[in-house]
């Protein structure tokens, strides 16, 4: 009877990837690979701090060789900047053009813009990666101000563009001249407050407060920006 046993045990296949790390060698489109790298970087920066995190660790967590990582990002600074750009550029109240006083119903038009803005902004508050990235910015940003240069410039440029648009809308009679139209950052302030609450408070408290905060935020925007009734 032939001997069917073997001195070599059957192969068990490649060892499993380390927890939280992606398996290697799966080909992805460039934008998906970039997001995968940024997800890995967020874990590394959050766990180790920006200074202690290494490109080798980011690559390993993303399931890439170090060379594969450098094919997408030239440095750890570039990874950090891209992470901020992906998660922390501001949502804008207005799109490419300001509201018009000639609209058939200025009140309804502004309410629709406000509701769309709040939908996007408060949805982001439920994204754990957004909260972790904001926490990372607060914790690490003061230590590496030069690394944040590109993100700061883009952030400021978007806010300045929105501020100019609001000023044109005020001058055209579509928006009321108020503190909110004087400083567009005030429009975003309640969202930042909500994000801080998510970082500091338990889920039960946040779940109870957020709907009330959003409702108050909506009322603030509409009351302060709707033009006065000429009558």
Secondary structure, 3 states (H helix, E strand, C coil): CCCCCCCCCCCCCCCCCCCCCCCCCCCCCHHHHHHHHHHHHHHHHHHHCCCCCCHHHHHHHHCCCHHHHHCCCCCHHHHHHHHHHHHHCCCCCCCCCCCCCCCCCHHHHHHHHHHHHHHHHHHHCCCHHHHHHHHHHHHHHHHCCCCCHHHHHHHHHHHHHHHHHHHHHHHCCCCCCCHHHHCCHHHHHHHHHHHHHHHHCCHHHHHHHHHHHHHHHHHHHHHHHCCCCCC
